[in-house]
Amino acid sequence: MGAGGLQALVKGGLDPRGKRIVLAGSGPLLLAVAAGLASVGAVVAGIYEQAPISKLAGFALTLLAHPAKLVEGGRYWLKTMHAPYRTGTWIVHAEGRGRVERVTLRDGRKTWGVECDWLGCGFHIVPNLELPRLLGCRTVAGYVEVDRLQNTSVARVACVGELTGIGGLEKALVEGQIAGLSAAGRERDALRLVPQRQRLQQFAHRLDRAFALRSELRTLAQANTVVCRCEDVTHSALQGCASWRQAKLHTRCGMGACQGRVCGSATEFLFDWENQNTRPPIFPAAVSTLAIKP
Ligand SMILES: Cc1cc2nc3c(=O)[nH]c(=O)nc-3n(C[C@H](O)[C@H](O)[C@H](O)COP(=O)(O)OP(=O)(O)OC[C@H]3O[C@@H](n4cnc5c(N)ncnc54)[C@H](O)[C@@H]3O)c2cc1C
């Protein structure tokens, strides 16, 4: 399962007690999910972070300037300190008969297996850019470009939170306050929050750098690895395509129920394709919804 999806399922009532769970991928979400699972009785069989220790050490120093994040990190560490935590390690595959029984991991020098019941896998977080793209907002390096009052390149459209950089709840809240105050004509009050926002934006930039995906991950997919789950499109089927658009036309990749929300970012990483196309309705809608009369 996706690491965030696993967290959501457990919050929704899935019982993880006694299950041996491996968390693998990248980003602080792995730790947060591991801590949550451990506190409700799961056995965290290992946390495997693909980023190397050299990058994480630099990032850990950044936390000194963010006491709230440091405390949050400390809480996660206390709850997961008994679980193996390995950096510079990535998952190669998962196997089992009918369900996951074992995962294979690699650290660049050696490859080994770990027995488990469940696997939570996640490679950091990507913003959901459909709405701003549909509105025509300019994006730079995968995020919506905003000015210091959170205005986008489109008049009267502001943007906050994950769309402007992955930085967690605190950043999203401050940006929301700035946009709200500005929209209410209280620009001076909004500007007072700008230094706090800048500090949190720096944190977001460092987070992006520290957990950048290593190039080895591009070589993990096999010819029969399913890249687009909705339309069952394999890695080999995509190899002859030159762009996201061509892939859609030739293979139906990204044309199923999720509309590229999952495979779009995967193909961006695997093939360097840009997935800029957004069409309404953003989410699949039932005919009955569309048929509602005003
Ligand atoms: C699994 C997971 C765990 C996390 N854990 C932590 C944590 O422990 N600590 C932390 O600081 N941060 C955590 N984060 C990050 C945190 O959730 C975000 O930083 C924060 O929620 C960002 O706020 P936001 O307003 O940008 O986005 P969101 O909170 O995602 O809000 C966006 C809203 O827009 C709505 N929306 C989207 N598209 C449409 C549409 N087309 N039409 C109508 N509505 C739409 C969504 O339904 C959603 O309600 C976690 C994120 C994930 C995914």
The ligand as an SDF file (V2000), in Angstrom:
LIG
                    3D

 53 58  0  0  0  0  0  0  0  0999 V2000
   -0.6350   10.8920    4.5250 C   0  0  0  0  0  0  0  0  0  0  0  0
   -0.1540   12.2660    4.9190 C   0  0  0  0  0  0  0  0  0  0  0  0
    0.3210   12.4750    6.2100 C   0  0  0  0  0  0  0  0  0  0  0  0
    0.7810   13.7340    6.5750 C   0  0  0  0  0  0  0  0  0  0  0  0
    1.2560   13.9290    7.8480 N   0  0  0  0  0  0  0  0  0  0  0  0
    1.6900   15.1640    8.2080 C   0  0  0  0  0  0  0  0  0  0  0  0
    2.2010   15.4100    9.5160 C   0  0  0  0  0  0  0  0  0  0  0  0
    2.2580   14.5030   10.3380 O   0  0  0  0  0  0  0  0  0  0  0  0
    2.6130   16.6860    9.8290 N   0  0  0  0  0  0  0  0  0  0  0  0
    2.5390   17.7170    8.9130 C   0  0  0  0  0  0  0  0  0  0  0  0
    2.9330   18.8590    9.2250 O   0  0  0  0  0  0  0  0  0  0  0  0
    2.0880   17.4930    7.6680 N   0  0  0  0  0  0  0  0  0  0  0  0
    1.6670   16.2610    7.2860 C   0  0  0  0  0  0  0  0  0  0  0  0
    1.2000   16.0470    6.0300 N   0  0  0  0  0  0  0  0  0  0  0  0
    1.1440   17.1830    5.1210 C   0  0  0  0  0  0  0  0  0  0  0  0
   -0.0920   18.0220    5.4360 C   0  0  0  0  0  0  0  0  0  0  0  0
   -1.2380   17.2180    5.2970 O   0  0  0  0  0  0  0  0  0  0  0  0
   -0.1290   19.1490    4.4370 C   0  0  0  0  0  0  0  0  0  0  0  0
    1.0320   19.9350    4.5940 O   0  0  0  0  0  0  0  0  0  0  0  0
   -1.3260   20.0580    4.6260 C   0  0  0  0  0  0  0  0  0  0  0  0
   -2.5230   19.3420    4.7350 O   0  0  0  0  0  0  0  0  0  0  0  0
   -1.3730   20.9550    3.3950 C   0  0  0  0  0  0  0  0  0  0  0  0
   -2.5360   21.7120    3.3830 O   0  0  0  0  0  0  0  0  0  0  0  0
   -3.2020   22.0770    2.0000 P   0  0  0  0  0  0  0  0  0  0  0  0
   -4.2920   23.0260    2.3250 O   0  0  0  0  0  0  0  0  0  0  0  0
   -2.1590   22.4950    1.0130 O   0  0  0  0  0  0  0  0  0  0  0  0
   -3.7660   20.7220    1.3970 O   0  0  0  0  0  0  0  0  0  0  0  0
   -4.9040   19.7710    1.9490 P   0  0  0  0  0  0  0  0  0  0  0  0
   -4.9350   19.7200    3.4280 O   0  0  0  0  0  0  0  0  0  0  0  0
   -4.6990   18.5000    1.2040 O   0  0  0  0  0  0  0  0  0  0  0  0
   -6.2380   20.4870    1.4760 O   0  0  0  0  0  0  0  0  0  0  0  0
   -6.6250   20.5600    0.1260 C   0  0  0  0  0  0  0  0  0  0  0  0
   -8.1340   20.4440    0.0810 C   0  0  0  0  0  0  0  0  0  0  0  0
   -8.5820   20.7120   -1.2290 O   0  0  0  0  0  0  0  0  0  0  0  0
   -9.5640   19.7810   -1.5850 C   0  0  0  0  0  0  0  0  0  0  0  0
   -9.5620   19.6390   -3.0590 N   0  0  0  0  0  0  0  0  0  0  0  0
   -8.5780   19.1860   -3.8440 C   0  0  0  0  0  0  0  0  0  0  0  0
   -8.9660   19.2120   -5.1290 N   0  0  0  0  0  0  0  0  0  0  0  0
  -10.2290   19.7060   -5.1480 C   0  0  0  0  0  0  0  0  0  0  0  0
  -11.1770   19.9510   -6.1760 C   0  0  0  0  0  0  0  0  0  0  0  0
  -10.9030   19.7060   -7.4440 N   0  0  0  0  0  0  0  0  0  0  0  0
  -12.3750   20.4550   -5.8220 N   0  0  0  0  0  0  0  0  0  0  0  0
  -12.6630   20.7020   -4.5270 C   0  0  0  0  0  0  0  0  0  0  0  0
  -11.8100   20.4820   -3.5090 N   0  0  0  0  0  0  0  0  0  0  0  0
  -10.6130   19.9770   -3.8180 C   0  0  0  0  0  0  0  0  0  0  0  0
   -9.1370   18.5060   -0.9040 C   0  0  0  0  0  0  0  0  0  0  0  0
  -10.2500   17.6380   -0.7400 O   0  0  0  0  0  0  0  0  0  0  0  0
   -8.6160   19.0390    0.4270 C   0  0  0  0  0  0  0  0  0  0  0  0
   -9.6330   19.1450    1.4030 O   0  0  0  0  0  0  0  0  0  0  0  0
    0.7550   14.7910    5.6370 C   0  0  0  0  0  0  0  0  0  0  0  0
    0.2790   14.5650    4.3360 C   0  0  0  0  0  0  0  0  0  0  0  0
   -0.1560   13.3080    3.9830 C   0  0  0  0  0  0  0  0  0  0  0  0
   -0.6670   13.1090    2.5610 C   0  0  0  0  0  0  0  0  0  0  0  0
  1  2  1  0
  2  3  1  0
  2 52  2  0
  3  4  2  0
  4  5  1  0
  4 50  1  0
  5  6  2  0
  6  7  1  0
  6 13  1  0
  7  8  2  0
  7  9  1  0
  9 10  1  0
 10 11  2  0
 10 12  1  0
 12 13  2  0
 13 14  1  0
 14 15  1  0
 14 50  1  0
 15 16  1  0
 16 17  1  0
 16 18  1  0
 18 19  1  0
 18 20  1  0
 20 21  1  0
 20 22  1  0
 22 23  1  0
 23 24  1  0
 24 25  2  0
 24 26  1  0
 24 27  1  0
 27 28  1  0
 28 29  2  0
 28 30  1  0
 28 31  1  0
 31 32  1  0
 32 33  1  0
 33 34  1  0
 33 48  1  0
 34 35  1  0
 35 36  1  0
 35 46  1  0
 36 37  1  0
 36 45  1  0
 37 38  2  0
 38 39  1  0
 39 40  1  0
 39 45  2  0
 40 41  1  0
 40 42  2  0
 42 43  1  0
 43 44  2  0
 44 45  1  0
 46 47  1  0
 46 48  1  0
 48 49  1  0
 50 51  2  0
 51 52  1  0
 52 53  1  0
M  END
$$$$
